[in-house]
């Protein structure tokens, strides 16, 4: 029996490429946070952490050491731009390179330029779908790999 369990675990790892990821969802709307967490679960992500704003996200990064952050742009009291600037200014090298995927209802050249200037890895248009989330996770993790 134990051998079959091990085989099943190996099969599950290969079937869900995101299973080993730890993702922090930073979103001020609790319903949207819940939907994103469920979508991540359907994509195989087993470790999903949540924060309601940039300030609590900084604490969550320190507590959970996620592999990737999905972060809303417009939040109070600290928005996504403030969060990622604070993250990049951290003395911890891991925080300075942690992939951050901004989520925004407005994705245009100006928003993307501002996101990159603040230190975000990429911008994902809202509403987020499982397909766009899958691409964002792949692209975000690929960007984190050393060249």
For each residue, the residues with C-beta under 8 A, 3 or more apart:
1: 4 5
2: 5 6
3: 6 7
4: 1 7 8
5: 1 2 8 9
6: 2 3 9 10
7: 3 4 10 11
8: 4 5 11 12
9: 5 6 12 13
10: 6 7 13 14
11: 7 8 14 15
12: 8 9 15 16 19
13: 9 10 16 19 20
14: 10 11 17
15: 11 12 44
16: 12 13 19 43 44
17: 14 44 138
18: 21 40 43 44 45 137
19: 12 13 16 44 45 46
20: 13 46
21: 18 45 46 47 67 68 137 141
22: 45 47 48 49 64 65 66 67 68
23: 40 45 47 48 49 66 67 68 69 70 137
24: 48 49 50 51 57 60 61 64 66 68 69 70
25: 33 36 37 40 48 49 50 51 70
26: 50 51 52 53 54 56 57 60 69 70 71 72 75 80 83
27: 32 33 36 50 52 70 71 72 75 103
28: 52 53 72 74 75 76
29: 32 33 72
30: 33 34 52
31: 34 35
32: 27 29 35 36 72
33: 25 27 29 30 36 37 50 52
34: 30 31 37 38
35: 31 32 38 39
36: 25 27 32 33 39 40 70 128 133
37: 25 33 34 40 41 48 50
38: 34 35 41 42
39: 35 36 42 43 128 130 133
40: 18 23 25 36 37 43 45 48 133
41: 37 38 44 45 46 48
42: 38 39 130
43: 16 18 39 40 130 133 134 137
44: 15 16 17 18 19 41
45: 18 19 21 22 23 40 41 48 137
46: 19 20 21 41
47: 21 22 23 64 66
48: 22 23 24 25 37 40 41 45
49: 22 23 24 25 60 63 64 66
50: 24 25 26 27 33 37 60
51: 24 25 26 56 57 59 60
52: 26 27 28 30 33 56 75
53: 26 28 56 57 75 76 77 78 83
54: 26 57 58 71 75 77 78 79 80 82 83 86
55: 58 59 77 78 83
56: 26 51 52 53 59 60
57: 24 26 51 53 54 60 61 69 71 78 83
58: 54 55 61 62 83 86 87
59: 51 55 56 62 63
60: 24 26 49 50 51 56 57 63 64 66
61: 24 57 58 64 65 66 69 87 95 98
62: 58 59 65
63: 49 59 60
64: 22 24 47 49 60 61
65: 22 61 62 94
66: 22 23 24 47 49 60 61 69 98
67: 21 22 23 98 99 141 144
68: 21 22 23 24 98 99 100 101 137 140 141 144
69: 23 24 26 57 61 66 87 98 99 100 101
70: 23 24 25 26 27 36 101 103 124 133 136
71: 26 27 54 57 80 83 84 100 101 102 103 120
72: 26 27 28 29 32 75 80 102 103 104
73: 79 80 81 102 103 104 111 115
74: 28 79 80 104
75: 26 27 28 52 53 54 72 78 79 80
76: 28 53 79
77: 53 54 55
78: 53 54 55 57 75 82 83 86
79: 54 73 74 75 76 82 83
80: 26 54 71 72 73 74 75 83 84 102 118 120
81: 73 84 85 114 115 118
82: 54 78 79 85 86
83: 26 53 54 55 57 58 71 78 79 80 86 87 100
84: 71 80 81 87 88 100 102 118 119 120
85: 81 82 88 89 118 119
86: 54 58 78 82 83 89 90
87: 58 61 69 83 84 90 95 96 98 100 119
88: 84 85 95 96 118 119
89: 85 86
90: 86 87 95 96
91:
92: 95 96
93: 96 97
94: 65 97 98
95: 61 87 88 90 92 98
96: 87 88 90 92 93
97: 93 94 144
98: 61 66 67 68 69 87 94 95 144
99: 67 68 69 121 140 141 143 144
100: 68 69 71 83 84 87 119 120 121 140
101: 68 69 70 71 120 121 122 123 124 136 137 140
102: 71 72 73 80 84 115 120 122 123 124
103: 27 70 71 72 73 123 124 125 126 128
104: 72 73 74 107 111 115 123 124 125 126
105: 125 126
106: 111
107: 104 111 112 123 124 125
108: 111 112
109: 112 113
110: 113 114
111: 73 104 106 107 108 114 115 123
112: 107 108 109 115 116 123
113: 109 110 116 117
114: 81 110 111 117 118
115: 73 81 102 104 111 112 118 120 122 123
116: 112 113 119 120
117: 113 114
118: 80 81 84 85 88 114 115
119: 84 85 87 88 100 116
120: 71 80 84 100 101 102 115 116 123
121: 99 100 101 139 140 143 144
122: 101 102 115 136 139 140 143
123: 101 102 103 104 107 111 112 115 120
124: 70 101 102 103 104 107 128 132 133 136
125: 103 104 105 107 128 132
126: 103 104 105
127:
128: 36 39 103 124 125 132 133 136
129: 132 133
130: 39 42 43 133 134
131: 134 135
132: 124 125 128 129 135 136
133: 36 39 40 43 70 124 128 129 130 136 137
134: 43 130 131 137 138
135: 131 132 138 139
136: 70 101 122 124 128 132 133 139 140
137: 18 21 23 43 45 68 101 133 134 140 141
138: 17 134 135 141 142
139: 121 122 135 136 142 143
140: 68 99 100 101 121 122 136 137 143 144
141: 21 67 68 99 137 138 144 145
142: 138 139 145
143: 99 121 122 139 140
144: 67 68 97 98 99 121 140 141
145: 141 142
146:
147:
